Amino acid sequence: MQYPAVEVNLKRLDTNARYILRECRRREIEPTAVTKVVSAHPELVRCLHAAGFRSMADSRLANLRSLAQHAPGVQRGLLRLPMPSRARETVELAQLSLNSEVETLKALDGAAGDLGGRHGVVIMVDVGDLREGVWPDEIEDMGNALQNLSHLDVVGVGTNLACYGGVIPDEENMARLLRARSVLQGVLGRRIPMVSGGNSANWSMLEAGEVPGEVNNLRLGEIIFLGNESMYRRPIAGMHQDVFTLCAEVLEVKVKPSMPLGETGQDAFGQTPQFEDHGDRLRAIVGVGRADVEPDGLQPEDPGIHILGASSDHLILDVESAEERPAVGDVLRFTVRGYSALLYLFMSRYVEKSMIRELP
Ligand SMILES: *Cc1c(COP(=O)(O)O)cnc(C)c1O
């Protein structure tokens, strides 16, 4: 194996995927697996497909291509609002997309017409988080505009919470989504089958039985891969929080003082670091850095190892209390617990992806 590498335990991912499918389906929710955090990696997509997901979504067209190839037959959705300049590819690659702009809907309608097909749209409603979505008092206008777009099917309404504004999903904002759906159904004179109530931040609400019965879809990424809901990052019992392990090679081991020598200014990333004097400490450097991972999202497997900081390509560790004193050339392991950490690892072509299939 080449380092740095991220090890994926497919058995644990399978367990997580099946847990989510079971918990959702017994509440009559058909979940969509969101694959952007792993760049729709072929092996992971196949694992989710085999576990039984019938709907998958991603924010990038290139990743939708991977879904088409590795999870044939699943419904594919584009999560990020479509780019008008890529309306045609959107219609070609996705059966549905999330939308909030009439101009874009017109472009999708035109593309669907040109291709001799149809395209499903989920109208996003902003119920307070201030990311994407139509403001509730503009739903009626949106409905009127949609009536002229004959190659589009309005398959759902959706919302996204806890993303930009950090707004907690609750009964009030869910009710706002359902009201928007009624208004839209009234204008269109048709039933809108899907109500997509949110993401991994809705999980506590689901567990508490507080998701309204009309909600029949959630778009879930973080909880499947990391085994935690995303409002408070609470681990879910029965799920694995250690699907992903980062392995990095030790490049230097030396005793050094815990305070830098000389006057200090900004570090490589424009931050002014603070130090506490703990005397001389044994430190190690491993060959991975901020270019490939967000260090805050890593948890060393050895509880005696602490992450001190990182530059682009070096992660600096305090190994004074390590269970085993690391040597140059050793490989240290870190559980990937953070969403950004996972996102960057899969986006980086410098990080090897290694699949573990057997039982742990
Ligand atoms: C990323 C994304 C999701 C999934 O969010 P998680 O927190 O990973 O569950 C859902 N909906 C949209 C629109 C997204 O962009």
The ligand as an SDF file (V2000), in Angstrom:
LIG
                    3D

 15 15  0  0  0  0  0  0  0  0999 V2000
  -25.1450   17.2840    0.9390 C   0  0  0  0  0  0  0  0  0  0  0  0
  -26.6120   17.3850    0.8580 C   0  0  0  0  0  0  0  0  0  0  0  0
  -27.4190   16.5130    1.5830 C   0  0  0  0  0  0  0  0  0  0  0  0
  -26.8680   15.4590    2.5250 C   0  0  0  0  0  0  0  0  0  0  0  0
  -26.4670   16.0290    3.7150 O   0  0  0  0  0  0  0  0  0  0  0  0
  -25.8670   15.1300    4.9220 P   0  0  0  0  0  0  0  0  0  0  0  0
  -25.7250   16.0870    6.0340 O   0  0  0  0  0  0  0  0  0  0  0  0
  -24.5850   14.5750    4.4460 O   0  0  0  0  0  0  0  0  0  0  0  0
  -26.8770   14.0760    5.2080 O   0  0  0  0  0  0  0  0  0  0  0  0
  -28.7860   16.6300    1.4420 C   0  0  0  0  0  0  0  0  0  0  0  0
  -29.3260   17.5710    0.6410 N   0  0  0  0  0  0  0  0  0  0  0  0
  -28.5820   18.4240   -0.0830 C   0  0  0  0  0  0  0  0  0  0  0  0
  -29.2500   19.4290   -0.9430 C   0  0  0  0  0  0  0  0  0  0  0  0
  -27.1970   18.3650    0.0110 C   0  0  0  0  0  0  0  0  0  0  0  0
  -26.4680   19.2220   -0.7000 O   0  0  0  0  0  0  0  0  0  0  0  0
  1  2  1  0
  2  3  1  0
  2 14  2  0
  3  4  1  0
  3 10  2  0
  4  5  1  0
  5  6  1  0
  6  7  2  0
  6  8  1  0
  6  9  1  0
 10 11  1  0
 11 12  2  0
 12 13  1  0
 12 14  1  0
 14 15  1  0
M  END
$$$$
